[in-house]
């Protein structure tokens, strides 16, 4: 699959396309190409490659990040307690400041190519936590 | 939008598997119980809206600094 992204054409393997099983709040697009560049995993909307989200492993920003995984999260992804899952947080930059959404991380089931955004309701994590180089 | 009048203790069923129960009405606040399959996400609307706004804002991000790629 060829995608015309903001960085130019990108050849996408089918195995690199993740599906948001519950959709992604605010964005109608369900299928996103995973495009890792070192520590950043960019997600590019397959149906609109101008839409890009940057994500990182939250523990690289906050080694103490410990979201509670609810059974419903596993059920949503078709996973069980033994399934390896990856956490990612969406990051953005505004006025040169990096912010991470630790409140609503992404949980990825690589084997099934499924992903869901998991709001940590009742947690101490924020939507727009400023981040600095470790 | 469908509007249904219910009293405390009465229920509304949505599809096969989702049931809403009016648990309590106190002044201007209604307490609603929700029975839904585990994989159905239930969120307060204002939280959903805030997540949506943040996701949209993230698509408008400025370029990432180099240090993020080298974490």
N, CA and C atoms of all chains as a GROMACS GRO file, in nm:
protein
  615
    1UNK      N    1   0.085  -0.120   0.000
    1UNK     CA    2   0.000   0.000   0.000
    1UNK      C    3   0.088   0.124   0.000
    2UNK      N    4   0.057   0.218  -0.092
    2UNK     CA    5   0.132   0.344  -0.098
    2UNK      C    6   0.051   0.456  -0.034
    3UNK      N    7   0.115   0.531   0.052
    3UNK     CA    8   0.049   0.645   0.116
    3UNK      C    9   0.126   0.772   0.084
    4UNK      N   10   0.054   0.880   0.056
    4UNK     CA   11   0.120   1.010   0.037
    4UNK      C   12   0.112   1.086   0.168
    5UNK      N   13   0.219   1.088   0.242
    5UNK     CA   14   0.219   1.149   0.373
    5UNK      C   15   0.283   1.287   0.367
    6UNK      N   16   0.284   1.354   0.479
    6UNK     CA   17   0.345   1.486   0.484
    6UNK      C   18   0.496   1.478   0.465
    7UNK      N   19   0.552   1.356   0.475
    7UNK     CA   20   0.695   1.338   0.451
    7UNK      C   21   0.724   1.282   0.313
    8UNK      N   22   0.621   1.272   0.231
    8UNK     CA   23   0.640   1.214   0.100
    8UNK      C   24   0.580   1.075   0.095
    9UNK      N   25   0.596   1.005  -0.018
    9UNK     CA   26   0.534   0.874  -0.031
    9UNK      C   27   0.593   0.773   0.067
   10UNK      N   28   0.507   0.687   0.117
   10UNK     CA   29   0.551   0.587   0.214
   10UNK      C   30   0.490   0.454   0.173
   11UNK      N   31   0.573   0.351   0.168
   11UNK     CA   32   0.524   0.217   0.137
   11UNK      C   33   0.485   0.150   0.268
   12UNK      N   34   0.359   0.114   0.279
   12UNK     CA   35   0.312   0.057   0.404
   12UNK      C   36   0.283  -0.091   0.387
   13UNK      N   37   0.338  -0.171   0.476
   13UNK     CA   38   0.305  -0.314   0.476
   13UNK      C   39   0.172  -0.332   0.547
   14UNK      N   40   0.092  -0.425   0.500
   14UNK     CA   41  -0.039  -0.449   0.563
   14UNK      C   42  -0.024  -0.479   0.712
   15UNK      N   43   0.084  -0.547   0.746
   15UNK     CA   44   0.106  -0.585   0.885
   15UNK      C   45   0.136  -0.468   0.977
   16UNK      N   46   0.155  -0.351   0.919
   16UNK     CA   47   0.187  -0.234   1.001
   16UNK      C   48   0.064  -0.146   1.023
   17UNK      N   49  -0.051  -0.194   0.980
   17UNK     CA   50  -0.172  -0.111   0.994
   17UNK      C   51  -0.250  -0.156   1.116
   18UNK      N   52  -0.268  -0.063   1.208
   18UNK     CA   53  -0.340  -0.090   1.333
   18UNK      C   54  -0.483  -0.041   1.321
   19UNK      N   55  -0.572  -0.114   1.384
   19UNK     CA   56  -0.713  -0.075   1.383
   19UNK      C   57  -0.757  -0.037   1.524
   20UNK      N   58  -0.813   0.083   1.537
   20UNK     CA   59  -0.871   0.126   1.665
   20UNK      C   60  -1.005   0.057   1.680
   21UNK      N   61  -1.013  -0.037   1.770
   21UNK     CA   62  -1.133  -0.119   1.780
   21UNK      C   63  -1.256  -0.040   1.823
   22UNK      N   64  -1.234   0.065   1.901
   22UNK     CA   65  -1.346   0.149   1.945
   22UNK      C   66  -1.346   0.284   1.876
   23UNK      N   67  -1.267   0.297   1.770
   23UNK     CA   68  -1.248   0.428   1.711
   23UNK      C   69  -1.156   0.512   1.798
   24UNK      N   70  -1.128   0.631   1.753
   24UNK     CA   71  -1.039   0.722   1.824
   24UNK      C   72  -1.118   0.852   1.846
   25UNK      N   73  -1.146   0.885   1.972
   25UNK     CA   74  -1.229   1.004   1.997
   25UNK      C   75  -1.178   1.127   1.921
   26UNK      N   76  -1.269   1.192   1.853
   26UNK     CA   77  -1.234   1.315   1.779
   26UNK      C   78  -1.190   1.289   1.637
   27UNK      N   79  -1.155   1.165   1.606
   27UNK     CA   80  -1.104   1.133   1.473
   27UNK      C   81  -1.180   1.011   1.421
   28UNK      N   82  -1.241   1.026   1.307
   28UNK     CA   83  -1.327   0.919   1.257
   28UNK      C   84  -1.248   0.802   1.202
   29UNK      N   85  -1.118   0.823   1.179
   29UNK     CA   86  -1.040   0.721   1.108
   29UNK      C   87  -1.003   0.606   1.201
   30UNK      N   88  -1.028   0.485   1.157
   30UNK     CA   89  -1.004   0.368   1.242
   30UNK      C   90  -0.871   0.302   1.212
   31UNK      N   91  -0.822   0.312   1.087
   31UNK     CA   92  -0.702   0.237   1.048
   31UNK      C   93  -0.585   0.334   1.037
   32UNK      N   94  -0.478   0.301   1.110
   32UNK     CA   95  -0.363   0.390   1.117
   32UNK      C   96  -0.237   0.308   1.090
   33UNK      N   97  -0.152   0.362   1.005
   33UNK     CA   98  -0.024   0.299   0.976
   33UNK      C   99   0.075   0.329   1.088
   34UNK      N  100   0.138   0.225   1.138
   34UNK     CA  101   0.243   0.243   1.238
   34UNK      C  102   0.375   0.267   1.165
   35UNK      N  103   0.437   0.380   1.196
   35UNK     CA  104   0.562   0.417   1.128
   35UNK      C  105   0.665   0.459   1.235
   36UNK      N  106   0.740   0.361   1.286
   36UNK     CA  107   0.836   0.393   1.392
   36UNK      C  108   0.959   0.466   1.339
   37UNK      N  109   0.998   0.568   1.410
   37UNK     CA  110   1.123   0.639   1.381
   37UNK      C  111   1.196   0.652   1.515
   38UNK      N  112   1.291   0.560   1.536
   38UNK     CA  113   1.360   0.549   1.664
   38UNK      C  114   1.257   0.538   1.779
   39UNK      N  115   1.260   0.628   1.875
   39UNK     CA  116   1.171   0.611   1.991
   39UNK      C  117   1.028   0.657   1.965
   40UNK      N  118   1.007   0.724   1.854
   40UNK     CA  119   0.872   0.775   1.824
   40UNK      C  120   0.802   0.681   1.727
   41UNK      N  121   0.682   0.643   1.761
   41UNK     CA  122   0.599   0.565   1.669
   41UNK      C  123   0.491   0.659   1.615
   42UNK      N  124   0.505   0.695   1.488
   42UNK     CA  125   0.404   0.780   1.427
   42UNK      C  126   0.288   0.692   1.382
   43UNK      N  127   0.169   0.742   1.402
   43UNK     CA  128   0.049   0.676   1.349
   43UNK      C  129  -0.009   0.767   1.242
   44UNK      N  130  -0.023   0.712   1.123
   44UNK     CA  131  -0.068   0.789   1.007
   44UNK      C  132  -0.202   0.733   0.962
   45UNK      N  133  -0.303   0.819   0.954
   45UNK     CA  134  -0.436   0.772   0.915
   45UNK      C  135  -0.431   0.721   0.771
   46UNK      N  136  -0.472   0.597   0.752
   46UNK     CA  137  -0.464   0.537   0.618
   46UNK      C  138  -0.554   0.612   0.520
   47UNK      N  139  -0.671   0.655   0.567
   47UNK     CA  140  -0.766   0.722   0.477
   47UNK      C  141  -0.736   0.870   0.459
   48UNK      N  142  -0.647   0.924   0.540
   48UNK     CA  143  -0.611   1.066   0.528
   48UNK      C  144  -0.470   1.083   0.583
   49UNK      N  145  -0.370   1.051   0.501
   49UNK     CA  146  -0.232   1.046   0.551
   49UNK      C  147  -0.176   1.182   0.596
   50UNK      N  148  -0.253   1.288   0.578
   50UNK     CA  149  -0.209   1.416   0.635
   50UNK      C  150  -0.229   1.416   0.787
   51UNK      N  151  -0.313   1.326   0.835
   51UNK     CA  152  -0.336   1.316   0.980
   51UNK      C  153  -0.231   1.226   1.042
   52UNK      N  154  -0.153   1.282   1.132
   52UNK     CA  155  -0.045   1.206   1.194
   52UNK      C  156  -0.048   1.230   1.345
   53UNK      N  157  -0.032   1.122   1.420
   53UNK     CA  158  -0.016   1.131   1.565
   53UNK      C  159   0.123   1.079   1.600
   54UNK      N  160   0.190   1.147   1.690
   54UNK     CA  161   0.320   1.100   1.737
   54UNK      C  162   0.298   1.034   1.874
   55UNK      N  163   0.355   0.916   1.890
   55UNK     CA  164   0.339   0.845   2.017
   55UNK      C  165   0.475   0.796   2.065
   56UNK      N  166   0.487   0.782   2.196
   56UNK     CA  167   0.610   0.728   2.254
   56UNK      C  168   0.573   0.633   2.368
   57UNK      N  169   0.669   0.552   2.405
   57UNK     CA  170   0.653   0.466   2.522
   57UNK      C  171   0.651   0.557   2.646
   58UNK      N  172   0.541   0.556   2.720
   58UNK     CA  173   0.531   0.652   2.831
   58UNK      C  174   0.639   0.636   2.937
   59UNK      N  175   0.690   0.514   2.951
   59UNK     CA  176   0.790   0.492   3.056
   59UNK      C  177   0.923   0.556   3.021
   60UNK      N  178   0.940   0.592   2.896
   60UNK     CA  179   1.063   0.665   2.861
   60UNK      C  180   1.052   0.811   2.902
   61UNK      N  181   0.931   0.858   2.920
   61UNK     CA  182   0.911   0.994   2.968
   61UNK      C  183   0.897   0.998   3.119
   62UNK      N  184   0.833   0.895   3.172
   62UNK     CA  185   0.810   0.887   3.316
   62UNK      C  186   0.830   0.741   3.359
   63UNK      N  187   0.949   0.709   3.409
   63UNK     CA  188   0.978   0.570   3.446
   63UNK      C  189   0.882   0.515   3.551
   64UNK      N  190   0.814   0.602   3.622
   64UNK     CA  191   0.720   0.556   3.725
   64UNK      C  192   0.577   0.542   3.674
   65UNK      N  193   0.559   0.563   3.545
   65UNK     CA  194   0.423   0.553   3.489
   65UNK      C  195   0.372   0.410   3.506
   66UNK      N  196   0.261   0.398   3.573
   66UNK     CA  197   0.209   0.263   3.602
   66UNK      C  198   0.057   0.263   3.590
   67UNK      N  199   0.007   0.265   3.469
   67UNK     CA  200  -0.140   0.265   3.454
   67UNK      C  201  -0.198   0.131   3.495
   68UNK      N  202  -0.312   0.136   3.559
   68UNK     CA  203  -0.381   0.012   3.596
   68UNK      C  204  -0.455  -0.041   3.473
   69UNK      N  205  -0.433  -0.167   3.446
   69UNK     CA  206  -0.497  -0.228   3.330
   69UNK      C  207  -0.626  -0.295   3.374
   70UNK      N  208  -0.739  -0.243   3.325
   70UNK     CA  209  -0.868  -0.299   3.365
   70UNK      C  210  -0.903  -0.418   3.276
   71UNK      N  211  -0.975  -0.515   3.333
   71UNK     CA  212  -1.015  -0.632   3.253
   71UNK      C  213  -1.088  -0.593   3.125
   72UNK      N  214  -1.162  -0.482   3.132
   72UNK     CA  215  -1.236  -0.441   3.012
   72UNK      C  216  -1.141  -0.403   2.898
   73UNK      N  217  -1.021  -0.353   2.935
   73UNK     CA  218  -0.924  -0.319   2.832
   73UNK      C  219  -0.878  -0.443   2.758
   74UNK      N  220  -0.855  -0.549   2.833
   74UNK     CA  221  -0.814  -0.674   2.770
   74UNK      C  222  -0.926  -0.728   2.681
   75UNK      N  223  -1.048  -0.721   2.730
   75UNK     CA  224  -1.161  -0.772   2.653
   75UNK      C  225  -1.177  -0.693   2.523
   76UNK      N  226  -1.159  -0.561   2.533
   76UNK     CA  227  -1.172  -0.476   2.415
   76UNK      C  228  -1.075  -0.517   2.306
   77UNK      N  229  -0.954  -0.553   2.348
   77UNK     CA  230  -0.849  -0.585   2.250
   77UNK      C  231  -0.847  -0.733   2.212
   78UNK      N  232  -0.931  -0.814   2.277
   78UNK     CA  233  -0.927  -0.957   2.252
   78UNK      C  234  -0.802  -1.019   2.312
   79UNK      N  235  -0.757  -0.963   2.424
   79UNK     CA  236  -0.635  -1.011   2.488
   79UNK      C  237  -0.669  -1.081   2.619
   80UNK      N  238  -0.569  -1.147   2.675
   80UNK     CA  239  -0.586  -1.200   2.810
   80UNK      C  240  -0.467  -1.153   2.894
   81UNK      N  241  -0.463  -1.196   3.019
   81UNK     CA  242  -0.362  -1.143   3.111
   81UNK      C  243  -0.220  -1.175   3.067
   82UNK      N  244  -0.203  -1.277   2.982
   82UNK     CA  245  -0.069  -1.317   2.938
   82UNK      C  246  -0.028  -1.254   2.805
   83UNK      N  247  -0.119  -1.182   2.743
   83UNK     CA  248  -0.089  -1.125   2.611
   83UNK      C  249   0.008  -1.008   2.625
   84UNK      N  250   0.117  -1.008   2.548
   84UNK     CA  251   0.204  -0.891   2.551
   84UNK      C  252   0.136  -0.772   2.483
   85UNK      N  253   0.130  -0.662   2.556
   85UNK     CA  254   0.066  -0.541   2.503
   85UNK      C  255   0.164  -0.424   2.517
   86UNK      N  256   0.158  -0.332   2.425
   86UNK     CA  257   0.243  -0.212   2.431
   86UNK      C  258   0.162  -0.090   2.470
   87UNK      N  259   0.218  -0.011   2.560
   87UNK     CA  260   0.158   0.118   2.593
   87UNK      C  261   0.224   0.226   2.509
   88UNK      N  262   0.147   0.322   2.465
   88UNK     CA  263   0.200   0.442   2.400
   88UNK      C  264   0.119   0.560   2.450
   89UNK      N  265   0.184   0.676   2.458
   89UNK     CA  266   0.108   0.799   2.484
   89UNK      C  267   0.124   0.891   2.364
   90UNK      N  268   0.020   0.964   2.336
   90UNK     CA  269   0.023   1.062   2.227
   90UNK      C  270   0.094   1.186   2.280
   91UNK      N  271   0.190   1.234   2.202
   91UNK     CA  272   0.261   1.356   2.240
   91UNK      C  273   0.232   1.463   2.135
   92UNK      N  274   0.241   1.586   2.180
   92UNK     CA  275   0.226   1.698   2.086
   92UNK      C  276   0.315   1.811   2.133
   93UNK      N  277   0.345   1.900   2.041
   93UNK     CA  278   0.430   2.013   2.071
   93UNK      C  279   0.353   2.141   2.039
   94UNK      N  280   0.350   2.231   2.135
   94UNK     CA  281   0.288   2.362   2.114
   94UNK      C  282   0.379   2.466   2.177
   95UNK      N  283   0.412   2.566   2.097
   95UNK     CA  284   0.503   2.673   2.142
   95UNK      C  285   0.629   2.612   2.203
   96UNK      N  286   0.682   2.513   2.132
   96UNK     CA  287   0.810   2.448   2.166
   96UNK      C  288   0.805   2.364   2.293
   97UNK      N  289   0.689   2.352   2.354
   97UNK     CA  290   0.676   2.267   2.473
   97UNK      C  291   0.613   2.132   2.433
   98UNK      N  292   0.672   2.025   2.484
   98UNK     CA  293   0.618   1.892   2.458
   98UNK      C  294   0.517   1.857   2.567
   99UNK      N  295   0.402   1.807   2.523
   99UNK     CA  296   0.299   1.762   2.616
   99UNK      C  297   0.265   1.616   2.585
  100UNK      N  298   0.237   1.540   2.689
  100UNK     CA  299   0.196   1.402   2.670
  100UNK      C  300   0.059   1.380   2.734
  101UNK      N  301  -0.019   1.299   2.669
  101UNK     CA  302  -0.151   1.264   2.723
  101UNK      C  303  -0.138   1.132   2.800
  102UNK      N  304  -0.097   1.145   2.925
  102UNK     CA  305  -0.082   1.025   3.009
  102UNK      C  306  -0.218   0.972   3.056
  103UNK      N  307  -0.320   1.057   3.049
  103UNK     CA  308  -0.452   1.017   3.098
  103UNK      C  309  -0.518   0.915   3.005
  104UNK      N  310  -0.495   0.932   2.875
  104UNK     CA  311  -0.562   0.844   2.778
  104UNK      C  312  -0.458   0.777   2.688
  105UNK      N  313  -0.382   0.681   2.744
  105UNK     CA  314  -0.279   0.615   2.665
  105UNK      C  315  -0.340   0.522   2.561
  106UNK      N  316  -0.256   0.480   2.468
  106UNK     CA  317  -0.296   0.380   2.370
  106UNK      C  318  -0.242   0.245   2.416
  107UNK      N  319  -0.324   0.144   2.401
  107UNK     CA  320  -0.282   0.008   2.434
  107UNK      C  321  -0.287  -0.072   2.304
  108UNK      N  322  -0.173  -0.132   2.270
  108UNK     CA  323  -0.162  -0.197   2.138
  108UNK      C  324  -0.140  -0.347   2.153
  109UNK      N  325  -0.223  -0.422   2.084
  109UNK     CA  326  -0.209  -0.567   2.073
  109UNK      C  327  -0.145  -0.592   1.937
  110UNK      N  328  -0.012  -0.608   1.937
  110UNK     CA  329   0.060  -0.615   1.809
  110UNK      C  330   0.021  -0.738   1.727
  111UNK      N  331  -0.001  -0.849   1.796
  111UNK     CA  332  -0.029  -0.972   1.722
  111UNK      C  333  -0.160  -0.962   1.644
  112UNK      N  334  -0.258  -0.893   1.702
  112UNK     CA  335  -0.388  -0.880   1.636
  112UNK      C  336  -0.400  -0.747   1.562
  113UNK      N  337  -0.298  -0.662   1.573
  113UNK     CA  338  -0.298  -0.529   1.508
  113UNK      C  339  -0.415  -0.444   1.557
  114UNK      N  340  -0.445  -0.460   1.686
  114UNK     CA  341  -0.556  -0.383   1.744
  114UNK      C  342  -0.501  -0.281   1.842
  115UNK      N  343  -0.568  -0.170   1.849
  115UNK     CA  344  -0.527  -0.065   1.943
  115UNK      C  345  -0.653   0.001   2.000
  116UNK      N  346  -0.641   0.045   2.124
  116UNK     CA  347  -0.753   0.116   2.187
  116UNK      C  348  -0.697   0.227   2.275
  117UNK      N  349  -0.770   0.335   2.281
  117UNK     CA  350  -0.732   0.443   2.373
  117UNK      C  351  -0.804   0.419   2.505
  118UNK      N  352  -0.727   0.415   2.612
  118UNK     CA  353  -0.778   0.371   2.742
  118UNK      C  354  -0.775   0.485   2.843
  119UNK      N  355  -0.882   0.560   2.858
  119UNK     CA  356  -0.883   0.666   2.958
  119UNK      C  357  -0.866   0.609   3.099
  120UNK      N  358  -0.777   0.666   3.174
  120UNK     CA  359  -0.750   0.619   3.311
  120UNK      C  360  -0.833   0.702   3.408
  121UNK      N  361  -0.963   0.678   3.402
  121UNK     CA  362  -1.057   0.757   3.484
  121UNK      C  363  -1.026   0.736   3.631
  122UNK      N  364  -1.016   0.847   3.703
  122UNK     CA  365  -0.987   0.840   3.846
  122UNK      C  366  -0.840   0.836   3.878
  123UNK      N  367  -0.755   0.839   3.773
  123UNK     CA  368  -0.610   0.836   3.798
  123UNK      C  369  -0.558   0.979   3.819
  124UNK      N  370  -0.430   0.988   3.855
  124UNK     CA  371  -0.368   1.118   3.877
  124UNK      C  372  -0.313   1.175   3.747
  125UNK      N  373  -0.321   1.101   3.638
  125UNK     CA  374  -0.256   1.143   3.513
  125UNK      C  375  -0.339   1.249   3.440
  126UNK      N  376  -0.266   1.333   3.364
  126UNK     CA  377  -0.331   1.444   3.298
  126UNK      C  378  -0.334   1.429   3.147
  127UNK      N  379  -0.414   1.515   3.083
  127UNK     CA  380  -0.425   1.515   2.938
  127UNK      C  381  -0.306   1.586   2.873
  128UNK      N  382  -0.252   1.682   2.943
  128UNK     CA  383  -0.151   1.769   2.885
  128UNK      C  384  -0.036   1.788   2.981
  129UNK      N  385   0.030   1.679   3.013
  129UNK     CA  386   0.141   1.692   3.107
  129UNK      C  387   0.266   1.737   3.032
  130UNK      N  388   0.327   1.850   3.074
  130UNK     CA  389   0.449   1.895   3.008
  130UNK      C  390   0.562   1.796   3.030
  131UNK      N  391   0.644   1.778   2.927
  131UNK     CA  392   0.755   1.682   2.935
  131UNK      C  393   0.885   1.752   2.900
  132UNK      N  394   0.991   1.707   2.963
  132UNK     CA  395   1.125   1.761   2.936
  132UNK      C  396   1.218   1.644   2.907
  133UNK      N  397   1.332   1.672   2.843
  133UNK     CA  398   1.426   1.562   2.817
  133UNK      C  399   1.466   1.496   2.949
  134UNK      N  400   1.475   1.363   2.952
  134UNK     CA  401   1.512   1.296   3.077
  134UNK      C  402   1.657   1.325   3.117
  135UNK      N  403  -3.356   1.282   1.899
  135UNK     CA  404  -3.317   1.204   2.016
  135UNK      C  405  -3.440   1.145   2.083
  136UNK      N  406  -3.430   1.019   2.117
  136UNK     CA  407  -3.539   0.951   2.189
  136UNK      C  408  -3.537   0.994   2.335
  137UNK      N  409  -3.651   1.032   2.388
  137UNK     CA  410  -3.661   1.067   2.531
  137UNK      C  411  -3.761   0.973   2.597
  138UNK      N  412  -3.722   0.915   2.708
  138UNK     CA  413  -3.809   0.823   2.781
  138UNK      C  414  -3.821   0.870   2.925
  139UNK      N  415  -3.943   0.873   2.977
  139UNK     CA  416  -3.964   0.908   3.118
  139UNK      C  417  -3.951   0.780   3.201
  140UNK      N  418  -3.870   0.784   3.308
  140UNK     CA  419  -3.849   0.670   3.395
  140UNK      C  420  -3.851   0.714   3.540
  141UNK      N  421  -3.889   0.623   3.628
  141UNK     CA  422  -3.887   0.649   3.771
  141UNK      C  423  -3.770   0.573   3.833
  142UNK      N  424  -3.730   0.612   3.954
  142UNK     CA  425  -3.622   0.538   4.020
  142UNK      C  426  -3.653   0.388   4.025
  143UNK      N  427  -3.551   0.307   3.989
  143UNK     CA  428  -3.567   0.162   3.988
  143UNK      C  429  -3.606   0.109   3.851
  144UNK      N  430  -3.658   0.194   3.766
  144UNK     CA  431  -3.696   0.148   3.634
  144UNK      C  432  -3.575   0.146   3.540
  145UNK      N  433  -3.588   0.070   3.434
  145UNK     CA  434  -3.473   0.044   3.348
  145UNK      C  435  -3.502   0.082   3.203
  146UNK      N  436  -3.393   0.094   3.130
  146UNK     CA  437  -3.399   0.110   2.985
  146UNK      C  438  -3.301   0.011   2.927
  147UNK      N  439  -3.345  -0.064   2.831
  147UNK     CA  440  -3.255  -0.160   2.765
  147UNK      C  441  -3.215  -0.106   2.628
  148UNK      N  442  -3.086  -0.114   2.600
  148UNK     CA  443  -3.034  -0.073   2.470
  148UNK      C  444  -2.975  -0.196   2.402
  149UNK      N  445  -3.038  -0.236   2.293
  149UNK     CA  446  -2.993  -0.358   2.226
  149UNK      C  447  -3.012  -0.478   2.318
  150UNK      N  448  -2.931  -0.581   2.296
  150UNK     CA  449  -2.946  -0.706   2.372
  150UNK      C  450  -2.881  -0.697   2.509
  151UNK      N  451  -2.773  -0.621   2.519
  151UNK     CA  452  -2.683  -0.640   2.632
  151UNK      C  453  -2.663  -0.519   2.722
  152UNK      N  454  -2.723  -0.407   2.692
  152UNK     CA  455  -2.697  -0.287   2.772
  152UNK      C  456  -2.826  -0.244   2.843
  153UNK      N  457  -2.813  -0.228   2.974
  153UNK     CA  458  -2.928  -0.187   3.054
  153UNK      C  459  -2.890  -0.067   3.138
  154UNK      N  460  -2.971   0.037   3.133
  154UNK     CA  461  -2.953   0.153   3.219
  154UNK      C  462  -3.060   0.148   3.328
  155UNK      N  463  -3.019   0.176   3.451
  155UNK     CA  464  -3.112   0.175   3.563
  155UNK      C  465  -3.108   0.312   3.629
  156UNK      N  466  -3.225   0.370   3.653
  156UNK     CA  467  -3.230   0.494   3.730
  156UNK      C  468  -3.219   0.456   3.877
  157UNK      N  469  -3.103   0.486   3.936
  157UNK     CA  470  -3.080   0.441   4.074
  157UNK      C  471  -3.138   0.538   4.177
  158UNK      N  472  -3.124   0.667   4.146
  158UNK     CA  473  -3.161   0.766   4.247
  158UNK      C  474  -3.177   0.902   4.180
  159UNK      N  475  -3.271   0.976   4.226
  159UNK     CA  476  -3.286   1.115   4.180
  159UNK      C  477  -3.282   1.203   4.303
  160UNK      N  478  -3.185   1.293   4.304
  160UNK     CA  479  -3.173   1.381   4.420
  160UNK      C  480  -3.152   1.523   4.367
  161UNK      N  481  -3.255   1.608   4.387
  161UNK     CA  482  -3.245   1.744   4.337
  161UNK      C  483  -3.225   1.745   4.186
  162UNK      N  484  -3.114   1.805   4.142
  162UNK     CA  485  -3.087   1.817   3.999
  162UNK      C  486  -2.997   1.704   3.947
  163UNK      N  487  -2.968   1.606   4.033
  163UNK     CA  488  -2.876   1.500   3.994
  163UNK      C  489  -2.946   1.364   3.987
  164UNK      N  490  -2.914   1.291   3.881
  164UNK     CA  491  -2.967   1.157   3.863
  164UNK      C  492  -2.852   1.058   3.869
  165UNK      N  493  -2.867   0.953   3.948
  165UNK     CA  494  -2.765   0.848   3.953
  165UNK      C  495  -2.812   0.733   3.866
  166UNK      N  496  -2.729   0.697   3.769
  166UNK     CA  497  -2.766   0.596   3.670
  166UNK      C  498  -2.673   0.476   3.682
  167UNK      N  499  -2.728   0.360   3.693
  167UNK     CA  500  -2.649   0.237   3.689
  167UNK      C  501  -2.645   0.184   3.547
  168UNK      N  502  -2.532   0.129   3.509
  168UNK     CA  503  -2.515   0.081   3.372
  168UNK      C  504  -2.466  -0.062   3.374
  169UNK      N  505  -2.540  -0.149   3.310
  169UNK     CA  506  -2.495  -0.287   3.290
  169UNK      C  507  -2.462  -0.302   3.143
  170UNK      N  508  -2.335  -0.334   3.115
  170UNK     CA  509  -2.294  -0.346   2.975
  170UNK      C  510  -2.185  -0.452   2.966
  171UNK      N  511  -2.168  -0.512   2.849
  171UNK     CA  512  -2.059  -0.608   2.832
  171UNK      C  513  -1.925  -0.542   2.863
  172UNK      N  514  -1.830  -0.625   2.908
  172UNK     CA  515  -1.701  -0.574   2.953
  172UNK      C  516  -1.630  -0.490   2.847
  173UNK      N  517  -1.647  -0.530   2.720
  173UNK     CA  518  -1.573  -0.460   2.616
  173UNK      C  519  -1.638  -0.329   2.572
  174UNK      N  520  -1.754  -0.298   2.630
  174UNK     CA  521  -1.819  -0.170   2.597
  174UNK      C  522  -1.766  -0.062   2.689
  175UNK      N  523  -1.704   0.041   2.633
  175UNK     CA  524  -1.647   0.149   2.712
  175UNK      C  525  -1.758   0.247   2.750
  176UNK      N  526  -1.763   0.281   2.878
  176UNK     CA  527  -1.862   0.377   2.927
  176UNK      C  528  -1.786   0.495   2.986
  177UNK      N  529  -1.813   0.614   2.934
  177UNK     CA  530  -1.741   0.733   2.978
  177UNK      C  531  -1.839   0.848   2.999
  178UNK      N  532  -1.806   0.934   3.095
  178UNK     CA  533  -1.879   1.060   3.103
  178UNK      C  534  -1.850   1.139   2.976
  179UNK      N  535  -1.952   1.205   2.924
  179UNK     CA  536  -1.938   1.275   2.796
  179UNK      C  537  -1.826   1.378   2.800
  180UNK      N  538  -1.812   1.450   2.912
  180UNK     CA  539  -1.711   1.555   2.918
  180UNK      C  540  -1.570   1.498   2.909
  181UNK      N  541  -1.551   1.377   2.958
  181UNK     CA  542  -1.419   1.314   2.946
  181UNK      C  543  -1.393   1.274   2.800
  182UNK      N  544  -1.495   1.216   2.737
  182UNK     CA  545  -1.483   1.181   2.595
  182UNK      C  546  -1.447   1.306   2.513
  183UNK      N  547  -1.517   1.417   2.542
  183UNK     CA  548  -1.494   1.540   2.465
  183UNK      C  549  -1.352   1.591   2.486
  184UNK      N  550  -1.302   1.579   2.608
  184UNK     CA  551  -1.167   1.628   2.634
  184UNK      C  552  -1.062   1.542   2.562
  185UNK      N  553  -1.084   1.412   2.562
  185UNK     CA  554  -0.994   1.322   2.489
  185UNK      C  555  -0.997   1.357   2.340
  186UNK      N  556  -1.117   1.378   2.288
  186UNK     CA  557  -1.131   1.409   2.146
  186UNK      C  558  -1.057   1.539   2.113
  187UNK      N  559  -1.073   1.640   2.198
  187UNK     CA  560  -1.007   1.769   2.173
  187UNK      C  561  -0.855   1.753   2.176
  188UNK      N  562  -0.807   1.671   2.269
  188UNK     CA  563  -0.662   1.649   2.276
  188UNK      C  564  -0.611   1.571   2.156
  189UNK      N  565  -0.687   1.473   2.110
  189UNK     CA  566  -0.645   1.397   1.991
  189UNK      C  567  -0.638   1.489   1.869
  190UNK      N  568  -0.739   1.574   1.855
  190UNK     CA  569  -0.738   1.667   1.742
  190UNK      C  570  -0.620   1.762   1.752
  191UNK      N  571  -0.595   1.814   1.872
  191UNK     CA  572  -0.482   1.906   1.891
  191UNK      C  573  -0.350   1.837   1.857
  192UNK      N  574  -0.342   1.707   1.888
  192UNK     CA  575  -0.218   1.634   1.861
  192UNK      C  576  -0.190   1.623   1.711
  193UNK      N  577  -0.296   1.623   1.630
  193UNK     CA  578  -0.273   1.617   1.484
  193UNK      C  579  -0.223   1.750   1.430
  194UNK      N  580  -0.230   1.853   1.512
  194UNK     CA  581  -0.182   1.985   1.470
  194UNK      C  582  -0.049   2.019   1.536
  195UNK      N  583   0.019   1.920   1.586
  195UNK     CA  584   0.142   1.943   1.661
  195UNK      C  585   0.250   2.011   1.577
  196UNK      N  586   0.327   2.092   1.644
  196UNK     CA  587   0.451   2.142   1.583
  196UNK      C  588   0.547   2.023   1.570
  197UNK      N  589   0.656   2.043   1.495
  197UNK     CA  590   0.755   1.936   1.477
  197UNK      C  591   0.811   1.894   1.613
  198UNK      N  592   0.838   1.765   1.625
  198UNK     CA  593   0.892   1.714   1.752
  198UNK      C  594   1.038   1.754   1.767
  199UNK      N  595   1.080   1.781   1.889
  199UNK     CA  596   1.224   1.805   1.911
  199UNK      C  597   1.303   1.674   1.896
  200UNK      N  598   1.429   1.686   1.863
  200UNK     CA  599   1.512   1.567   1.839
  200UNK      C  600   1.516   1.474   1.960
  201UNK      N  601   1.516   1.532   2.080
  201UNK     CA  602   1.535   1.448   2.198
  201UNK      C  603   1.425   1.343   2.212
  202UNK      N  604   1.305   1.371   2.159
  202UNK     CA  605   1.198   1.272   2.172
  202UNK      C  606   1.231   1.145   2.093
  203UNK      N  607   1.289   1.163   1.975
  203UNK     CA  608   1.323   1.045   1.895
  203UNK      C  609   1.440   0.967   1.955
  204UNK      N  610   1.515   1.032   2.044
  204UNK     CA  611   1.632   0.967   2.102
  204UNK      C  612   1.613   0.930   2.248
  205UNK      N  613   1.490   0.916   2.288
  205UNK     CA  614   1.464   0.878   2.427
  205UNK      C  615   1.529   0.744   2.459
   0.00000   0.00000   0.00000
